[in-house]
Amino acid sequence: MPAILVTNDDGISSPGIKALAKTLEAIGDVYVVAPETEQSAVAHALTLHRPLKFERTGSDTYFINGTPTDCVIAAVNKILPLRPGLLVSGINNGGNLGDDITYSGTVAAAMEGTLLGVPSIAVSLVRENRNGPAVRRNASAYLAAADFARELAVKVLEKGLPEDTLLNVNVPETKKIKGVKFTKQGKRIYDNSIQELRDPRGREHYWIGGGIPQWEAGGDTDFEAVMNGYISVTPVHLDLTNYDALKYLKAGWKF
């Protein structure tokens, strides 16, 4: 069976990674290498100014005192006894829709896997109250997401993925999932996403987050699919070049 690397940004103790790893055992030899503590919203950060330490906590399960990207690099290049045939990151406690992918450690782990030539999937569970705080979920919600991740993993192992492309998956937290849609990345705008506060001594400080997200209207987006009860699967390409803009610059801008 293929080797499957499982990681996340919620940390080694999260229920999402436990459900994912257990479910994927049916289709491969699963190795878990995840951050020691929660690393949400660290994006594609690398730890360069201190040493990384890892610890084995069980059969083929490890944690590292670093970021999701650190975990993938260490796992592929040092920890695993063989090169993985697939990387699955998640299951994230909360959605990674639209612009979230630029901040997400869950998606960043899949990006790093793709850069290393490993077919990669990022899986997130979108809570019903998307504007509310992250909450603990019952096991059935994670199991539903894990079951789909396994189904998708089988297809990726069989068919592969296009070059420099990962799959960003968002599963709605609902008992009545209507199906699966292949989607494009949506566009989100936050209103008042930074809060100005004062500590007990009256000193001003700021807290990022807490704004109410609004989404640009448009068909076939990840947000629209999830909002309507569908699992969204978005192919994300690592080449960020705007080729139309490149043609425009070459044609009209002279130096």
C-alpha positions as CSV (number, residue, x, y, z in Angstrom):
1,M,0.0,0.0,0.0
2,P,1.2,3.6,-0.6
3,A,2.7,5.7,2.2
4,I,0.4,8.5,3.1
5,L,1.6,11.5,5.1
6,V,-1.0,13.2,7.3
7,T,-0.4,16.6,8.9
8,N,-2.4,19.7,9.9
9,D,-2.2,23.1,11.5
10,D,-4.5,22.4,14.5
11,G,-1.8,20.4,16.2
12,I,-1.1,16.7,17.0
13,S,-4.0,16.4,19.5
14,S,-6.8,17.7,17.3
15,P,-9.8,15.4,16.7
16,G,-9.6,16.2,13.0
17,I,-6.2,14.7,12.4
18,K,-7.1,11.6,14.5
19,A,-10.3,10.9,12.4
20,L,-8.4,11.5,9.2
21,A,-5.4,9.3,10.0
22,K,-7.6,6.4,11.2
23,T,-9.9,6.6,8.1
24,L,-7.0,6.7,5.6
25,E,-5.5,3.5,7.2
26,A,-7.9,1.6,4.9
27,I,-6.0,2.7,1.8
28,G,-2.4,3.1,2.8
29,D,0.4,3.1,5.4
30,V,-0.3,6.3,7.3
31,Y,2.4,8.4,8.9
32,V,1.3,11.4,11.1
33,V,3.8,14.3,11.4
34,A,2.0,17.4,12.9
35,P,2.8,20.5,14.9
36,E,3.1,20.1,18.7
37,T,0.7,22.9,19.2
38,E,-1.9,24.8,17.2
39,Q,-0.4,26.7,14.3
40,S,-3.6,28.2,12.7
41,A,-3.1,31.1,10.3
42,V,0.7,30.7,10.1
43,A,0.5,30.3,6.3
44,H,3.6,29.0,4.6
45,A,6.0,30.0,7.5
46,L,9.3,28.2,8.0
47,T,11.2,28.1,11.3
48,L,14.7,29.4,10.5
49,H,16.0,30.9,13.7
50,R,15.8,28.0,16.2
51,P,16.3,24.3,16.0
52,L,13.3,22.0,15.4
53,K,12.8,19.0,17.7
54,F,10.5,16.0,17.0
55,E,9.1,13.3,19.3
56,R,7.5,10.0,18.5
57,T,4.2,9.6,20.3
58,G,3.1,6.3,18.8
59,S,3.4,3.9,15.9
60,D,4.3,6.1,13.0
61,T,3.1,9.3,14.8
62,Y,5.3,12.3,15.5
63,F,5.0,15.9,16.5
64,I,7.4,18.8,15.8
65,N,7.8,22.1,17.6
66,G,7.3,24.0,14.4
67,T,4.9,25.0,11.6
68,P,2.9,22.8,9.2
69,T,5.5,23.5,6.5
70,D,8.3,22.5,8.9
71,C,6.5,19.2,9.5
72,V,6.2,18.4,5.8
73,I,9.8,19.2,5.0
74,A,11.1,17.1,8.0
75,A,8.7,14.3,7.3
76,V,9.5,13.9,3.6
77,N,13.2,14.4,3.9
78,K,14.1,12.9,7.2
79,I,11.4,11.2,9.3
80,L,9.5,8.9,6.9
81,P,11.3,5.7,5.9
82,L,10.1,6.1,2.3
83,R,8.8,8.9,0.1
84,P,5.0,9.4,0.5
85,G,2.7,8.8,-2.4
86,L,0.2,11.2,-1.0
87,L,-0.1,14.0,1.5
88,V,-3.4,14.9,3.2
89,S,-3.6,17.9,5.5
90,G,-6.4,18.4,8.0
91,I,-9.1,18.0,9.0
92,N,-9.1,21.7,9.8
93,N,-11.5,22.9,12.5
94,G,-13.1,25.6,10.3
95,G,-13.3,26.4,6.7
96,N,-10.5,27.5,4.3
97,L,-12.5,29.3,1.7
98,G,-11.6,32.0,-0.7
99,D,-8.8,34.2,0.6
100,D,-8.4,32.0,3.6
101,I,-6.0,29.9,1.6
102,T,-3.4,32.6,1.8
103,Y,-3.3,32.5,5.6
104,S,-4.1,28.8,6.2
105,G,-1.4,26.5,7.6
106,T,-3.6,23.6,6.5
107,V,-3.4,24.6,2.9
108,A,0.3,25.6,3.3
109,A,1.2,22.1,4.3
110,A,-0.4,20.9,1.0
111,M,1.4,23.6,-0.9
112,E,4.7,22.4,0.5
113,G,3.9,18.8,-0.3
114,T,3.2,19.9,-3.9
115,L,6.5,21.8,-4.1
116,L,8.2,18.6,-3.0
117,G,6.4,16.6,-5.8
118,V,4.0,14.8,-3.5
119,P,0.3,14.9,-4.6
120,S,-1.5,16.8,-1.9
121,I,-4.9,17.5,-0.5
122,A,-6.1,20.0,2.2
123,V,-9.3,19.2,4.0
124,S,-11.4,21.6,6.1
125,L,-14.7,21.3,8.0
126,V,-16.8,24.4,7.7
127,R,-18.8,25.1,10.8
128,E,-22.5,25.9,10.4
129,N,-22.1,29.2,12.2
130,R,-19.3,30.6,10.0
131,N,-19.2,33.9,11.8
132,G,-19.0,32.4,15.2
133,P,-16.1,31.0,17.2
134,A,-14.4,27.7,16.5
135,V,-16.0,25.0,18.5
136,R,-15.5,21.4,19.4
137,R,-17.6,19.1,17.1
138,N,-19.0,15.7,17.7
139,A,-17.2,12.8,16.0
140,S,-19.7,12.3,13.2
141,A,-18.9,15.7,11.6
142,Y,-15.2,14.8,11.3
143,L,-15.9,11.3,10.2
144,A,-18.0,12.6,7.3
145,A,-15.2,14.8,6.2
146,A,-12.7,11.9,6.7
147,D,-14.8,9.6,4.6
148,F,-14.8,12.0,1.7
149,A,-11.1,12.6,2.1
150,R,-10.5,8.8,1.8
151,E,-12.7,8.7,-1.4
152,L,-10.9,11.6,-2.9
153,A,-7.5,10.2,-1.9
154,V,-8.2,7.0,-3.8
155,K,-8.9,9.0,-7.0
156,V,-5.7,11.0,-6.5
157,L,-3.6,7.9,-6.0
158,E,-5.1,6.4,-9.1
159,K,-5.2,9.4,-11.5
160,G,-2.6,11.8,-10.1
161,L,-2.9,15.6,-10.1
162,P,-1.9,18.2,-12.7
163,E,1.6,19.6,-12.2
164,D,2.0,22.2,-9.4
165,T,-1.6,21.7,-8.3
166,L,-3.2,20.8,-5.0
167,L,-6.8,20.2,-4.0
168,N,-8.4,22.4,-1.4
169,V,-11.5,20.7,0.0
170,N,-14.2,22.3,2.2
171,V,-16.8,20.0,3.7
172,P,-20.0,21.7,5.2
173,E,-21.0,20.7,8.7
174,T,-24.4,19.3,7.9
175,K,-26.1,15.9,8.0
176,K,-27.5,16.4,4.5
177,I,-24.5,16.9,2.2
178,K,-26.0,17.3,-1.3
179,G,-23.0,16.3,-3.3
180,V,-19.7,17.5,-4.6
181,K,-18.8,20.5,-6.7
182,F,-15.6,21.4,-8.4
183,T,-15.2,25.1,-7.7
184,K,-13.0,28.2,-8.1
185,Q,-11.6,30.2,-5.2
186,G,-14.1,32.8,-3.9
187,K,-13.4,36.4,-2.8
188,R,-14.0,37.4,0.8
189,I,-14.1,40.9,2.3
190,Y,-14.0,41.4,6.1
191,D,-15.7,44.4,7.7
192,N,-13.9,45.7,10.8
193,S,-11.6,42.8,11.1
194,I,-9.2,44.4,13.5
195,Q,-10.5,45.3,17.0
196,E,-9.1,48.3,19.0
197,L,-9.1,47.4,22.7
198,R,-7.6,48.6,26.0
199,D,-6.0,46.6,28.8
200,P,-6.8,47.2,32.5
201,R,-4.3,50.0,32.6
202,G,-5.8,51.8,29.7
203,R,-3.1,50.9,27.2
204,E,-4.3,50.5,23.6
205,H,-3.8,47.3,21.7
206,Y,-5.3,45.5,18.7
207,W,-6.8,42.1,18.1
208,I,-7.0,40.8,14.5
209,G,-10.2,39.0,13.7
210,G,-13.8,39.2,14.7
211,G,-15.1,41.0,11.6
212,I,-18.1,39.9,9.7
213,P,-17.1,38.4,6.3
214,Q,-18.9,39.2,3.1
215,W,-18.5,37.3,-0.1
216,E,-18.5,38.6,-3.6
217,A,-21.4,37.1,-5.6
218,G,-20.6,34.7,-8.4
219,G,-21.2,31.2,-9.5
220,D,-19.0,28.1,-9.0
221,T,-17.1,29.5,-6.0
222,D,-16.1,27.4,-3.0
223,F,-18.2,29.6,-0.6
224,E,-21.3,29.3,-2.7
225,A,-21.0,25.5,-2.9
226,V,-20.5,25.1,0.8
227,M,-23.3,27.6,1.7
228,N,-25.7,25.5,-0.4
229,G,-24.7,22.2,1.3
230,Y,-22.1,20.8,-1.2
231,I,-18.5,19.7,-0.7
232,S,-16.3,22.1,-2.6
233,V,-13.1,20.8,-4.3
234,T,-10.9,23.6,-5.6
235,P,-7.8,23.0,-7.7
236,V,-5.1,25.5,-6.5
237,H,-2.1,26.2,-8.7
238,L,1.2,27.3,-7.3
239,D,2.1,29.5,-10.2
240,L,0.8,32.9,-9.1
241,T,1.8,34.7,-12.3
242,N,-1.0,36.8,-13.8
243,Y,-0.3,36.0,-17.5
244,D,-2.8,38.6,-18.9
245,A,-1.1,41.3,-16.8
246,L,2.3,40.0,-18.0
247,K,1.2,40.5,-21.6
248,Y,-0.1,43.9,-20.8
249,L,3.1,45.0,-19.1
250,K,5.3,43.7,-21.9
251,A,3.2,45.4,-24.6
252,G,2.7,48.8,-23.0
253,W,5.3,49.5,-20.3
254,K,8.8,50.4,-21.6
255,F,11.9,51.0,-19.6
